Amino acid sequence: MRIVGLRAVPLSAAPGDPPLEWVGGRIETWDAALVEITTADGVTGVGEAAQGIMAAAALPGLVAALRPYAEGLEFGHPREVGDALRDRTAFWARGGIAAGAVAAVEVAAFDAMGKALGVPAYELLGGLRRDRVEVYASGGLGVDEDQVVAWARAMEADGFGTVKFRAMTGPDRTIGLVDKVLAALRPETRFVLDAVQGCAGRPWPHQDVLRVGRHLERYGPRWYEEPCRAEDVAGYTSVRSALDVPVSGVESYSTRQEFERLVEADGADVLQPDVGMVGGPVEFQRIARLAREAGLACVPHIWSSGVNLMASLHAVFATEGVELAELCTLPNPLREALCVEPPRRDGSFLLPPSGPGLGVALTPEIEQKFPFRPGGGHVIR
């Protein structure tokens, strides 16, 4: 295939009424930073830069900068696309949303070739490794404890075996929240506490991170998520060595090398790469292999529109050792609108997609219905 066209497509959708709020801020809009490629054969493919939930306004300029490298690029297999772009843009696209833009082009190449061949994208990623994958319910937003409890109970009633909820502003409120949520759930329901880089825009002192973690030891969470800032590798190492609970990170890493440093420092039990942030499904599979060889779990972060959701699921179904994935259960119109068919769920498990490519469609009607609204997105206060 040869790429002859590259287009940025940022979109926005209202989060609902009332808007989604939590202690870290507010979801002003659900934003998506999509990239569409067109091949010389007239086939289109769609990918997503997952950082666009907070920074979709940056995408058009990045796509314009990528255009000289992507347009005219020939590839025999989509696996070649991400590495080719990284090699040519190493001076300016080694991380952040620039890495997400590269990921979007690679994902779009998998989508386009899957459509052209009439096969699901996971067939191009190595084929099915499993016939279903466990997912956990991810949401747990709220400005008070009762909102989080109500969400967690609803997810349990809907068949999820694991729920993930977010920390409150301070360690004391977070400890109280953990007690209140777990008192409302069945003993067999598992949980994850997301400390949101411990915690969001106002990081806790190290001693408070440990205090919350020691409280979690009483309950045995599946893991304690992102207790430290993303760049604080030493902090992750210290927390992991001090606590008898698994520690996870770091969803916002955008390069494989960042995960390598975290593993080398013994900083995590669970690695959480995002396909749309870390460079695409090929880099995701390399990180999953890194985790497997180190005896760690790999559980992808998935918190975007239907495009990154489907790209992530195809990668999960085709990757050895990835047995669990995130499923955002908050209402997001861009998740449902962009999926040709919604993922099929059986309790705590998702079944593999069956359509060609990713199983997504970007139509003129969708672009007209969800025009980009600058100044929105996920805003952390």
C-alpha positions, 0 to 999 in steps of 0.5 A: 500500500502507499499513503497518498492522503493524511488528514486530521479530524478532531471531534467533540461530543457533549459529555451529558447532562449534568457534565461529568465532574470529579475531584480532579476537574471536569470533562468539558467535552469528550474530544477525539484526535482522529487521523484518516489516511487514504491509500493509492487504491482509494482505501481509507483507514482511521486511527486516534492519538489518545492524548487528544482527550486533553489536547486534540487542538494540537493534532492538526499542526502535528499532522501537517508536520507528519504529512511530508513523511507519511504521504508517499510512504509505501509499506508491504505490511502495516507493522512497518509504518510506525517504525518508518515514521519514528526513524524519520521524525526522531528529532521532534516526535519522540514522545507526547502527543506527537507519538500519539499522532504516529500511533494514529497513522500506524493504526489507520494503516492496519485499518486500511489493510484489514479493510482491503483484505477483508480481515479483522486487524488482529489477523495482521497483528498475529492472529487471535490469541484468545477467544475472549478477554476479561475487562474491568469497569473503569469510571468511578468519577464523582465529586462526593463518595455517594456518586462513586458508590452508586456507580460501583454498585451499578457496575457490579449489578451489570456483571463486572467482576472488577471496578476501578474508581478514582481517588479523592482530593486528599488521602483521608477522603480517599481512605474513607472512599475506599471503605465506603465503596467496599462496604457497598460491594459483594466480597467477591467483587475486586477493585482498583484504586486509581490515584491519578498520578497521586493525585492529579494536579495536586500530588500527595507527599510521599508519606501520604501515598504510602498511607493510602497504600497501607490502607489498601493492604487490608483489602487486597486490590488488584493494584494501586494505580499510578501513585506517583507522577509519571516521571517519578520513577524513583517514587514508583520503586519506593512505593512498590518496595514498601507496600504489599499491594501491586503497583501499576503505571504509567498510562501516559508514557508515550515511548517504549523506552519509558516503560523499559526504565520503569521495569529496570527500576523495579517500579511496577507490577503492572504495565499500562501502555495505551495503544494510541499514546505509545506509538501504536499496536506494534510498540504495544506488543513490544511492551507486552513482551517486555512485561512478560519477560520480566514476569509482570502483567500488561493491562492496557489503558483505554480511555478514548473514542471508539477508534482507540477502543477498537484498536486496543481490543484488536491489539489485546486479542492478538498479543500473548500474555494480555489477559485483562483490559480496561473498559470505560463505562462512562457515557461517551457518544464518540465511542458508540458513534464511531464503532460499526458494531459495539464490542460484544460483552458477556459479563466481565468478558469481551468477545473479539470483533469480527468485521474487517479492519478495526470495525470503525467508520468515520462518516461525513455525518459523524463529522457534521454531528460532532464538530470540534469545540476548542477549549474543551476536553478533560481539564484537570484543575 
